[in-house]
Amino acid sequence: MQQKQQILFAIIFIVFAIVIYEYNTQSYSSTIVEETGDIIVAFCDINNCSNDLSKLISSSNEAKCAFYNQKDETLKNNFEKINSTTLIYAKNYEDFGKPIETKGLMHHKFCVFDDEIITTGSYNPGESSKRDNQIIITSKALSENYKQEIFFLETSKETKTPHTKIMFNNRTIKNYFCPRDSCKEKILYELENAEESIIFMTFTFTDKDIASEILERNSTGVNVKGIIEDFQNKKEWVYPMFENNSVILATTITQHNKVFIIDNKTLITGSFNPTNAANTINNENIIILEEPEIVAKYLDYFDYVYSLETLAKTI
């Protein structure tokens, strides 16, 4: 009899633990949200990304942001004029925002404005001498995702991404956070399905699984072109794997973008460098979208940068 009671109590305890876990991780409906809205993109070595952010802050009542680094005094002053939460990676913290201690890098570069607009990409405010991109999307569903990441960073409580896939302007947008959503697997999936071309721009590229997949697709006839930051020309990085391909080293301006474009129709951008740390211990985010006008702008920008870097090597 006593043994049966012990078993019953154990079962009740397990069920209770599961319920609490599901509550704490905030399970969400698998229903795919449908939205319409605007997408604006800026390339920070051409456009003024700081100015775009400043306008968003000034026109908003509330902002929640997470930055690896933030050294823009104008933005700092504007944030202080509204109801704002700004999380800063602790090792880069100075006198603004809230320092966040993490196991790896808190590598985000995102904001949520008034629960309906998000900005993300590779741009650290105040760093204007780099090639970066910033994307602005009007989406309540994506805003919910990024607010949930703010919650996680502030509390360290396990959580789930509310909407990893939405229908936006009748096209798919996928949104993932590392390490919980395994960003590397999501990128590999997109690369594995490449049929015509893979284009990329990266700052740090050390993940040999991703590099190998790109080369594997190239061996089947998929065209590959890429730009990698100059310091990557070392045997421990992946650049030597690409030396016989149309992959070049950036030398004119620091190449800080983290972008993949597959088959001229699928764009991956965000804070994620293809490295093991980015996938396993850093706090990162990626957006995967298929909006033709936006993808075309990234393609034009890649061609512009690629031509500049190629020209620099011939002079």
N, C-alpha and C positions, 0 to 999 in steps of 0.2 A: 504493500500500500504506500509506504514511504517513498519507494522507488518511483511509483507512478506519479506521485505528487511532484517529485523532483523533475521528472520528464515534462510534466505539464507546465511547471514554472519556467523551465528552460525554453519551451515553445513560446510561452507568452512573452518572455524576455526578448527572444529573437524577433517576434512579430513587432513588438514595441520599438525595438532598435531600428528595424527597417522603416517603420513609419516616421520616426524621428529623423532618420537619415534622408528620406525623401523630402521631408519638410525643410530641413536645413539646406539641401542642395537645390531646393526650389524647382521641382519638376514642372515642365511646361507642356502645354498642349502641342501635339505634333501637327496641328492644323497650320497650313502654309498661309501666311498673311499676304494679302494683295494690296499694293499701294501704288499711287502715282506721285511723282515729285520731280524736283530738279536735281541735276548733277552738274557740278562745276569743277573744273580741274585747272590747276596752275602748276607751272614748272618754275621753281624758285630762282633759278639762274637766269630766267627770262622775265618772269612776272614777279610782282612783289607779294610774296606769300604772307609776310608780316602785315602788310596793309590789308589784305583780305581778312585775316584773323581779327585785326583791329576793328574793322567795320562790323564784323559779326558780333564782337563783344559789345560794341557801342549800341547796336540795335537790339540787344537781348536783355532780358531781366535776370537770367540765371545761366551760369556756366559750370560744368563739371569737367575737369581736364586731368590728364595724366601725361607727364612729359619726362622723358629721359633727361632732358636739359632744357632750361628756359632762361635765356639771358637778355631778353628783349625788354628794355626799360619801359617803352611805350605800352607794350602789352601788359606789363606788370601794373602800371598805373591805371589802365583801363579795367583790368580785372578787379582792382580794389574799389572801383566805382559801382560795381554790381554785386549781386549775391553769387559768389563764386567759390568753388572748391578746386584747388589746384594741387595735385599730387606730384612731387618731384623725387626722382631717384635719389636716395639719401647721399650717395657719394658726390652728387652734383648740386646738392642743396646749398644755398647761400643764405638769403634773408627773406625769401618769398615762398609762400605755399606751405605744404606739409610734407616733410621728408618721409619717404617710404623705404623701409629696409626689406630687401628680398634676398633669396638664396642666390639667384643669378642677377642679371640686369633687369631693372624695371625699364624696359626699352620702348614703351609706348610713346606715341606722338599724336594724341587724339583729344578732342573736346566734344561735349554734348551741349547744345544751346537750346534752352527752353523746351527740353524734352522732345524736340522735333528735328533738329539739324545736327549732323555729326561732321567732324573733320578728322581725317586720318591721312597717313602717308609716311614719308621718310623725313619730313622737315622738323628739325629742332629749332624752335624760335630763337632768333639771335644769331644763328649760324648762316650767314648770307653768302659765304664764299664756297658753297658746295652745289653740286647738281642734285636737286631734290624735287619731289613732287608732292602735291597736296590735293586731296580730293574732298569736296564738300557735297554731302547728300542730304536732302530733305526727306527724312524717314523716321516716323515714330517707332517702328519696329527695330531699326538699327540703333536708334537712340536708347531703347530699352536694353539692348545688348551691351552697349558701352557703359550705361549706368550700372549694369550688373557687374561689370568689370571694376568699376570704381568701388562698389560695395565689397567685392572680393579683396581688392588691394588694401582697403581700410580695415577690414575685419579679419582677413585670412580664413574666412569660413568657406568651405567647399561650396561650389555653385555650379550651375549649368548655364550655357548660353541659351537665352530664351528662343531666339529665332535664327538658327544656323542657315536657313534658306527662306527667302521671301520672293514673291513675284512683284517686280518693280517695273512699272511702265510695260507690263506684259512680258518682261524678260526676267531671268533668274539672277538674283544676287545671293551669293553665299558669304557668310561672315563667321570667322573662327578666331579663337583665342588660344594661345599656347601658354603652358603645355597641355591644358586639359582637352583641347580639341584635336591634338595631333596634327598640327599644321603641315608637317613634312609629308604625312600620308596624303593629305588633301592636295598638295602641290604635285606629288608623284602621280596621283590619279589623273590630274589634268595633263601632265606631260606624257603619260602612257597612252593617252588618247589622241595625241598630236598626229595629224595625217599629212600636213603640208609644211608647217614651219614652227620653229621655236625661236623667239627673240627674248633676250634678257639683259638687264642692267643690274649689277650687284656691287655692293661695297665689300663685304667679307663673304667669301664663298669657300667653305671647307668641307661641305657635306659631299662625300664621294658617291653616295647612293644617288643623289639628285644629279650629280655630274655624269655618272655612268648611264643613267636613264636618258639624259639628253644625247649622249654619244650613241646609245643603242638606237634611239629613234633616228639619229642622223645616218646610221648604217643602213637603215631601211629606206632612205631617200628623203627623209624630212630635212628641210633646209634649216641650218642653225647659224645664228649671228648673235654676238654678245659683246658687252663692254664690262670689264672688270676693273676695279680700282688698282692703281699702279703697284701698290705694295704686295699684291697677290702673286707676284712673279717669284715664288719660292717653291721648292720641291714639296714642302708640307702642305701647300695650298693646292687647289685643283687646277689652276691656270695651266700648268704644264700638260695636263690631260687634253687641253683644248688647242694646243699650239698649232696643230695641223688644220684647224677649222677657222672659220671667219669670226674668231673671238679675239678682241684686241684689248690692250691695257690703256686705261685713261691716264693721260699725263697733263692735260691742260688745266683742268679744275677737278677737285676731289669729286669722284663719282659716288654719290651717297644714296642713289635710288635703290629700291629693292623691288624690281618689276620683272614679271614674266608675261609674255604675250604668245598665246598658242593659236596657230592657224589664222592669224590676223583677226580673230573674233573674240577670244577669251583673254581677259586682263586679270592679272593677280598683282595687287599692290598692298602696301602697308608698311609695318616696321620690321618685317621678318627677313633677316639675312639667312641664306641657306647654310646653317651651321648646326652642329649637334647641340650646342648650348641654347640656341634660339628655340629649338624644338623641345628640349627637356627641362631646362631650369629658368630660362628668361621669361619675362612677361611680355608677350608679343601679340599682334593682331594682324589678320589679313582680310582683304576684301577680294572676292572673285566675281567679276561681272561680265556681261555680254551686251553692253550698250554700244551699238556700232559707232555713233558719233564720238563717244568718249575713247573707245579703243583706237579710232582713227587719229585722234589727237596724240595719243601715246606713240603710235607708229610714226607720225610725222616728227615728233620730238626725238625718238630714237634715231631716225634717219639724219636729223640735224646734228645730234651729238656724234654719231658714228662718222659722219663726213668730216666734222671738225677734228676728231681724234686721228682719222686717217690722214688728213691734210697735214696735221702737226708732225706726223712721222715722216712725211716726204720732204719737208722743208729743211 
